[in-house]
Amino acid sequence: MIFTVAIDGPAAAGKGTISKEVAAHFGFAHLDTGLIYRATGARVLAGEDPLAAAQDLRPEDLQRDDLRTGEVAQAASKVAVMADVRAALVAFQKSFARREGGAVLDGRDIGTVICPEAEVKLFVTASDEVRGERRYQELFGKGQDVTREGVLSDLRLRDKRDSEREAAPMKAANDAVVIDTSEMTITEAVEAAVAAVGTVLR
Ligand code: DC
């Protein structure tokens, strides 16, 4: 069975948790496409050329444990502006999306560019303040040296860059179901996403 769930939206809206839970619920494979950009960004921070890093990306690059920092997030957002870097990463994502057995991909351009033919498209969002607080708690909880103000302004900077870039800007596909998680618990958000997929799968 070929079945793709495309989940897009801004940073810290809950895409990651929702994607994992939806994939587990339906037995689909999951790809966090942000990790691909983070891994490329991390290699650029280490001095590599962005395109060379993207073209040479390896599975172990995605397993590095230093990809979830504010610094790597910004580096990811910066390399993600480059059309040649994005082009180098497209084929892998497209084939993952149409793999046998069902797939959930989360990112910024999955429903619009990577898999416009996805059977289900969700756009998961939340207010800046809610997303900032969630990301602050996440990073602070991991022992990172962060402030609420710093996390919120980093997030806004990244959203602006991600949505205003020319190549595959972040936006909801016309046929996406929008889930605003500002006032939802994570359980409610997952239930809403599972229900949206269930309607189409049935
Ligand atoms: O989802 P994330 O926060 O881990 O993504 C990090 C950055 O990668 C994000 O700011 C923009 C970029 N990105 C992208 O341009 N397209 C995607 N499909 C996923 C991420």
Residues whose N, C-alpha, C, O or C-beta is under 5 A from the ligand:
A	BS01	DC	A11 T33 G34 L35 Y37 A73 A76 S77 A80 D106 G107 R108 D109 R158 D162
